[in-house]
Amino acid sequence: ISKEIEKRFGWEVSVLVKTAHELTKILKDCPFDKVKKAEAYFMLLATPPKEELIEAIREINYPNEEFVLTPECVYIYYKNGAGKAKLNNNFFEKKLQVAATTRNFRTLAKLVELAR
């Protein structure tokens, strides 16, 4: 898919593909309570990051931003919204050295629904 996009449009982009089962599991496994889950962001990782990179960022802490990192997803809750958040897609891609894409709860829930 990535090669076809580059060939057709001239853009090199990362493409992340997840099965319906994988998306359902990611949504179900969200560690936040119901209220936070409804406002959470789900950063889907293209590949599992190296363990040493995971360990290096586990202790990072920004006020009003929470994250839980798994091999396939970074679950993020921004108390004050995502607009000026430090723990964003670029931050995690750089620190974990993996491609990622982030979706909010509503979008991921809709993707799960469409995938069924």
C-alpha positions, 0 to 999 in steps of 0.5 A: 500500500505504501509503495502504491501511494508513493508511486501514484502521488509521490509521497512516502508514507507509513501505512499501518494495518490492523485486523478487526480483532486487533482493533477490538482488543486495543479498544477493550484493553484501554486501562483508563476508567470509563470517563477517561476512556471516552476522552482518550487517544490511542496511538497505534504502533506499527511494530513493537518498540525495543524494550530498552526504549520502552523502559527509557520513557516509562518514567516520563511525566508531564502534568495533566498528561497520562500514558500507558504503553503496551507493545501495540498501543500507547493509551493517552489521556490529556486532562487539558486536551491534546492541542498543546500536549507534549506526549504527542505522536511525534514525541512517541515516534521519536522516542520509540523509533517506530511509526505510529498513528493516533486516533481518539476514542470515537474514531477508534470505536467507529473503526472497530464497528466498521471492521465487524 
